[in-house]
Amino acid sequence: MADEVLGVVGAGIVGLAVARELARRRPGARVVVFEKEDRVAAHQTSHNSGVVHAGIYYVPGSLKARLCTRGVTLLKEYCAEHSLPYVECGKLVVAVREHEVPRMDALYGRAVANGVLGLRRVGPEELREIEPHATGFGAIHSPGSAITDYAAVARAFAAEVSAAGGEVRLGYPVDGIEPVGSRVRVASGEERVTVDHLVLCAGLRADRVAALAGDEPGPRIVPFRGEYLRVVNAKAGLLQGLVYPVPVPGYPFLGVHFTRRVDTGKVEIGPNAVLALAAEGYRWRDVSPAHLARLAAWPGAWRMAARHWRMGAQEVHGSLSKRAYMQASQRYFPEIGPEDVERDGAGVRAQALDRDGGLVDDFRIHRLGPVTAVRNAPSPAATSSMAIAEHVVDAIGLHADDELPEGVPPREVPDRLRPFVKHVTATDPGGELPALGSLGDLAHPAEPPVHVEHESQIDVIAAQPFRLRDREGDGHQLPARPQSSGRLGEPVTRQREVEDCIHIRRILGRIVADHLRRTEFTHPFRTLRPRCRGHLRERREHRQQRRPHPAGRPDHEH
């Protein structure tokens, strides 16, 4: 471990939280954070509203919901321990129209399912007791919602990494990621740094940096600019806590809300969500033709535009007209009008977009051998940053040697294979597991790997059947893990219980090791989807058979 080097691309709050967690888990390792800007927390971390979300909005059981609940607890404790600002001012999610009340009630049920503490459903009278100058048909009151300074939290994370012997390397734009044996070389111009494992937390450039490591094109990052207005006169004192609208179904954005900044005390209204014309397009005049061409080449962008052009037009109108911006906001605070506000700053949100035009709402993390790519980390990523870090590092399988499962010697499984064997359990319906000496290739599964959003991408190994083939051609089938199974790492039962989960991990680890030695890949990092030459040939022949003949007749009729 003394010579171990772990890398993180991106010095936002998520990247720094991951770096801090790596330093805590591997105290003898050197952690290096690569950041293209001249400071940490330069973009999304320092350009948001600073709200600590309690977990109201997210689908119960989703990664967002679970990590937000855990993240709130960790963040609150961390701020108290390091004397960082953290104010529990409470939040109201207000229904200002009658047709929003059923949606608000459904949201309340979702929040209760997520275990949000202290939640209450309040009527119009109690609403005005909490926020005397607000109006509405009713609201959800979350007293545990808070505000903090995420940039200060990120700087504290960076200080911890440096104090542990790590390094935050600023002004290091990553432009190359290439394999060096079982390690990874990270390049920026003529500079090179080789690491044992690399975590990508590149935010607004998550898709571009992941492409350097050979990851698939989707989801593509589409930047949305969020613009704020600031209350400039004494009416800023009308707001007591946080006031949010009931979110529109189908959109990952929470809508324009009223927030008091913990660092300056000023009251902000926003943000909206306008398509940015550059990856870091904080203003209308920030235009990148290369970015727009890249966006236009992504099929999902056109499908998104076809579905949501009306909402997009409304957002553009509000961006260009302060009166239009305030038209919806005044429903919550009628006393605050366009004459009471002026334009303030803006932030840019990295929104992941699938090929089918769907806006990715949950966190999404990909595994590429020694590289882990955080492809989508939208709000509440700042709230959940410490919990995301725990989740990512758990998935990688990097932990102190004294934390290894009982019975596994610290160096029995090579570090580069730990991501493949951690959390894997299976059963053999035939009774006896095949002898190690008779196992050969690990064949490609019959269907593409299952995307498991709520757990690690490593879990594709245990989430579907693989055929284990010996050199004589006989096969042994390991069945897919039942969906009703418990937490990762627990033994799984199909026809009989696995007697020793660690033994199964060792078997699969050796299978993967043998496969890695003798299989050619389409890219050095695509280790979770191995494709031998025979498999590629079969796929090519299958496509040729399905391709229609120019004359409309199959080949065998000629």
N, C-alpha and C positions, 0 to 999 in steps of 0.2 A: 504493500500500500504506500510505502514511502516514495516510490517513483511514479505513483499514479497521478495523472492529470485529467481533470474533468472540465469540459468547456460548456459555456452557455452563450448563445447568440441573442443579444438584446438586453439592454439595461433599463427596461421598464420595470414596473412593480412586480409583474409575474416572473420575468427573467431573474430579477434580483432575489425574489423569494425562493425560486428554485436553486439558485446559487447558494443562498444561505442554508437551505435544507441539505444540499449536497455536502457543504462544509461541516454541518452538524453530524451527518450520518457517517462521513468518511474523514475523521479528524486528521489522518495522516496524509490525505491527498491534497493536491494543489488545485484550486478552482480558479478558472480564468473566465471572465465575462468579456465578450467582444461587443462593443457599442460603436456605431458609426458616428454618433454625434459627439460634441465636446463636453457633454454633461449627462448625468443619469436622469431618468424620468422626463425626457425632453418632449414627448408627444402625448399619447393618450393619458398617461398617468398624471400629468400636470395640467391637463386641459379638460378635466371633467368636473362635475358639480360637487365632488367630495362627499357624496352620500354613502353611508354604510347601510346596505339593504338588509332587511330582516329575513327575506325569503318568501315574500307574499306571492310573487307572480309566477313561479316556476312550476312546471308539471311535477306532481309528486312522484318521487322515485327517480327522477332524472338526475344526471350528473350535476346540473346547475343547482337543483334543489338541495341535494345532499352536501355539496361543497360549500354552498352559501351558508347553510346552517352551521357547519363546522367552521367556516372561515370567520363568521361574525365573532364566535367565541375566542378564536385564536387572536384576531385583530384587536379586540377589546383588551385582552390580557397583555398583548404586546405593547399597546399604547400606554397602558397604566405602568408597565414595568420600565418603559424608556421615557416616561414623562412627555409623551406626544399628545397633541390635542385630540380629544374624543368627547363629543357632547351628544348625549342622548336627548334630542329635542323632540322626538316623536314625529310621526307622519300621519296625515289624513289622505286617504284615497277617496275622492269625492265624486259622487254622481250628480251632475248638474242638469241632467235631462232625465225624464221619467223612463225612457227606454234603456237607460244605462243601469237602472236599478237591478234587473235580473242578472246582468253581467257582473255587477258588483257583488251580488249574493254568491254567484258561482266562484268569484275570486276569493271571497271569504272562506268558502269551503276548501278551496285549494290551499290557502294559507294555513288553515287549521290542520289539514293533512300533512303539511310540511313541518308542523310542530313549532310554528311561530308563537312565542310567548307573549302573554299579556294582550292578545288581540281582542278587540271589541267591535261590535257593529253598533253604530250610533245613528240616531235620527237627526232631523234638522235642528231641534232645540239643543241637543247635546253637542252637535257640531259647532253651533255658535258659542257654546261655553268654552270649547277648546280653542277655536279660532273665531273671535267675536266679529270679524269683518268679512268672513267667508260665507258663501251661500251654497245651498245644494239640497237635494232630496234626501240625502243621507251619506254616510261615509263609513269606511273601515279605519279604525284608529289603531296604529301600531306604536305603542310608547317606546319600544326598544330600538326603533330606527334612529340613526345618529348621523353626525357629520364629522369629518376628520380632514387632515391634510395629507393626501396620499403621496405627494412629492416628498414630504418630510419622512414619511414611513419608508419610502424607497431609499432615501439617503441613509437612513438608519440600517437598512438591510445591507447596503453597499459597505458601510463602515464595518459591519460584522464580518463580511466576507474578507475584507482587507485585514482585519484583526486576526482572523484565523489563518493567515498566511496566503490568502488568495490575492487575486489581482482583478481590478476593473479597468480594462484597457480601452480607453476612449479614443475616438478618432480612428477606429479600425473597422471600416466597412467591409464586410465579408463578401468576396466575389468568387470564391472557389472552395468547394468541399470535396475531398477525394479520399479514397481508402488507402491506407498504408498497412497491409496485413490485416490484423484485427483491430487496428486503430484508425483514427480519422485525422486528416491534415486539413487545417482551416487556413485559408489564404486571404490576404488583403494586399493587392499589388504584389510587391516582391517579398513581403513578409510571410512567414509560415510558422504555424504553431501546431504541433501534433498532440492530440488528446486521446484518452482511452474511450471516452463516451462524450457525445455532444448532444445538448438539448437546444432546440431552436424555439425561441420565444420572440420572434421578429415583428409581431404586431401588424402594422400596416404593410409590411413587406413579407409577411409570413409565407405566402404562396411562392414568391420569387426565391427566397432563401431555401425553402424546402425543395424547389426544383433543382437547385445546385446539388442537393444530396440524392437526386434521382426519384423524388416523390412524384406521385401522380399529379396532373394539372389541377384537379378539383379537390376541394372547393377553391374558387378564385376569390381573392379579397377585393371587395368593392368599397371604396372609402365614401363615407357620408359625413358631410360637414354639419356640425351642430352649433348654431349661433345663439348667443345670449343677449338679452337686454338687461339693463341695470336700473333699478329704481333710484332716482337721483335726489329726491327730496324727503321731507319728513314722513311721507307715507311708507317708507321702508319699515317704520316701526309698527305697521299694521300686522305684519307676519310674526307669528309666535314660533312656529315650527316648520315642517315641510308640508306642502300641499301638492298632491299629484292628481291627475285625471284617472278615470277608469280606462285602461289601455284598450286600443282597438284590436279585436281578434285578428290574427293572421299577420301581425306586424311585431317584430322583435323590439321596436322602440316604445318607450314608456310614455311618450308625449311631453308636451311643454309643461313644466312644473315650476313652482315657486320654492326657492332654496335660499337659505342664509349661509354665507361662506364662513367657515370656522376661522380662517386666517385673517380676513379683513372685516368681517361683520356685515358686508354689503349684501343686499337682497338681489338675487338674479332670477330672471324669468327665462326659461328655456331648458334644454336646447330643442331646436327643430331638427329636421333630418333632410338635408339637401345633398344631392349627388355631387361629390367633389370632382373637380376637373383635373386633379393631380393627386398622386398618392398622399401628399402632404399639403393638400390644397386648403389652406385656412382662409383664403379670400377668393372672391370671384375672379380676380385677375391672376390667380395662380393656376395656369393652364399648362398641361404637358401633352403635346400631340402624341408622344410615344405611349403615354398611359392610356389616352383615349383610344388609340389604335389597338392596343392590347385588350382593352375592355370590349371593344366592338368585335374582336375576334372570338370572344367567349360566348357560346350559344346561350348560356344562361342569362346573359345581360339582356338580350332581346326578348326572351321569355318573361323576365322580370318586368321590363318596360311595358309589355303588352298587358300584363296583369294589373300593374300598379300605376299607370300613367296619370290617372286622375288624382291620386294621393300625391304623386310627385309634382303635379302642376300646382296643387294647393300649397305645398311646401315652398316652391319657388316664388309664388305670389307673396307668401308671408316673409320670405327672405328679402324681397325687393321693396316691400311696403311695411313700414312700422305699424301703421293703422291696421292692416290686415293681420299682422302678427298678433296684435293685442286683441283682435276681435274675439277669438276663442278664449284667451286668458282672462278677459274681463268677466266672463261668466262665473269665475271662482272668486274674484275680488273686484266687485263693480266699482269701488272707489279708486282703483288704480287704472288710469287711462293712458293713451299714447303720449300725452303731454308730460306724464310723470316719469318717463323712462328714456333712456338713451342707449345706443348700441354699445355693447361691451365686447369681450373677446369671443373666440370660437375654438372649438376642438374638432378633431377628425376621428371618426370611429371606424375601425376595421370590421366590416361586415362580410362574413363568408357567404358566397353564393354558389349553389350547386349547379351542375350542368342543366338540370331541368328547370332552372329559374327559381328554385326554392331558396328562401333566406334561411340559412342555418341558424337555429335558435339555441342549440345546446353547445357545450364545449366539445371540441373534436381534437383528438390526439392521435397521431400516426406513429408507428414504429417502423424503422428502416435499419434493422441490424443494430449497429453501434450508434445510430442517430435516432433521437426522439424529436418529433416535430409537433409543436402546439399549433394546429392549423386554424382553430377558431377559439377565441377567448373573449367573448363579448361581455357586456355588463351582466352579472355583477363580478367580473373578473378581479377588479381591485379589492372588493370586499372579500372575495374567495381566494385571494392570491396565496396565502399561507396554506390553505387547504389544497389548492391546486398543486402547490409544490410538494406536499406530502403524497398526493396521488401520483404525480409524475415519477417521483423518486421510488415509490413503492413499485410502480410498474416496471421501472428499469431494473429493479432487483439489486440496487446498490445500497448496502447497509454495512454497519460495522461487523467485523468477523464474529464478535461475541453475540450478535443478534441473529445469526444464522439458525435455521431450524435444527432442533436437536437431532443428532445422528449424522449431520452433514459436515465433514471436515472442511475447514475454511477454504482450502485450495483444491478440493476434489473436483469441483465443477469450475472450469476456466471462466474468468470474468466475462469473456465475450459470449459465452453460452448461457450465462445466468438469465438473461432476458427471455430465452426460449424455454427454460425449464421451470421458472418460478410460476407458482400457482397452477401447474398442470396436474390434473388428476384424471384417471380413466379406469375402465374395467375391461376385462377380457371375458366375453360371454362363453368362450369355449372352455374355460376352466383354468388352464395353465398358460401363463405368458410364454411366448416363444423364447428360446435361448438367445442370448445376445450374439453368439457367434453365427447364428443363421440369418440375422437380419441384414438386409442390404439397403437398397434405395428406399427413400421415402417418397412415394408417388405423389403427384399433384392431385388434390382432391377433385372429385367429380364435378363439383360446382365451385364458383368463385368463393373466396373466404367471406364469411359473414361479417358485416360491419357492426360492431357492438359499441354503440355510443356511450352506454352507461358504465363500461368497464374499459380496461386497457386493450389496445389493439393486439397485445401479445396473446390475448385469449382466443384468437382464431385457431390456435393449435388445439385447444380443448373444446372449441365450440362446434366442431363438425367432424365427421368421420374421415380418417386417413387410412389408406391401405398400406400395410407394411409388407413388403415383398422380399422373400429370400431369393437366393441366386438360382434356385431350381424352379421358381415361378409360383410356388404355393404362397397364398396370402393369409394374413391374419388381420382381422378387422377390429379396430378400436372404436367403439361407438361414440356418438356425440354425447356431450354432457347434457343431462336433462335440464330443461329450462327452470324446473322447480327446485333445483339444487340450492344449497345454502351459499354462504360467502365463499369467495375465491380461496382456494387452498384447503377447503374441507374435503374429506373423502367423498367419493361419489358411488352410488350403488345402482347397478343395472340388474344383473342376475345374482351377483354376490358382491360383498363389500371388498374393496381393495384393502389388503392386510397392511400394506406399508406404503403410504403415499410417497415417502422419500425414495423408496426403491423404484417406483414408477417414474419419478422425476429423473433419476439417474439413467434409467433405460432410455427415456425419450431424449435426454441430453446426449447420450452416446449416438442415438439414431441421427439426431440433427448434426452432430459433429461429423459423422461418417458422410452424411449427405453434403455438408458444406465442403468437404475435402474433394468430392468426386463429381460435383455438379457445376455446369457452367450457367451463369445467370445473365439475364438481359441487362442488369446493372449490378455493380458490386454490392449495393446496399439493399437490394430487394430480396432479403433473406426470408421474409415471411411468406413469399409467394414463389417458391422454387420452381424453375421451369427447365427441364432437361431438353436436350436437342430433340429427343424422340417425341416429347410432348409438343414442342413447337411445330415439328413436322406434321403431327396428327392434326393439330389445329389448322394448319395451312391447307392440308388436304380436305378437311371438313368444309372450310370456307369455299374452296374451289368447287366442291360438289354442290353446295347450296347456291352458288352464283348462277343466275339464269343464263342460258345459252343465247347468243345473239339471234338465232333463228327461232327461239322459243321452244326448242326441242332438246332433250337431254342428249349427252354425248353418245350413249349406247345406241341411239337410233340412227346414227350416221353410218 
